[in-house]
Amino acid sequence: MIKTLDTFSIGENGIIVKVDGEGRIRRRLFDMGVTPGANVVLQKRAPLGDPIQVLLRGYELTLRKDEANLVHCEVKEETK
């Protein structure tokens, strides 16, 4: 299932498949390592939902909700 990073639940993980946006914002996301193929895990969400903290490429990254809305991920299914 594909969904945007801003709709992830805490602890949910996936693989980035597409990054929307244009110009500066897209370049900024790519510079921070938000690229297709990267594994991402939602760690924390601020009390009002903005910003969010994700684990990406071995480091913690904080994104605004409007930035996270541009990142489309394939959600990994939990195996129990």
C-alpha positions, 0 to 999 in steps of 0.5 A, spaced: 500 500 500 502 506 498 501 512 502 504 519 504 509 519 510 505 524 513 499 519 514 504 514 517 502 511 524 508 511 529 512 505 528 510 504 521 515 503 516 516 503 509 520 504 503 520 511 499 518 510 492 516 517 489 518 524 492 513 530 489 515 537 489 519 542 485 525 546 485 528 548 492 523 543 496 525 537 492 532 539 492 532 540 500 529 533 501 534 530 496 540 533 500 537 530 506 537 523 503 529 523 502 530 519 496 527 513 492 529 506 495 530 509 502 527 505 508 524 510 513 520 509 520 516 514 523 518 515 530 515 521 533 509 526 532 509 533 535 502 534 539 499 538 534 502 533 528 507 538 526 513 536 525 514 529 525 521 525 526 523 519 522 529 515 522 532 515 515 539 512 513 541 511 520 539 518 522 533 522 525 530 527 521 525 532 523 520 534 517 514 539 517 507 536 515 507 539 508 514 536 506 512 529 509 506 530 504 510 530 498 514 523 500 510 517 497 512 510 501 510 503 500 508 501 507 512 494 509 507 489 512 508 487 519 509 480 520 507 477 526 
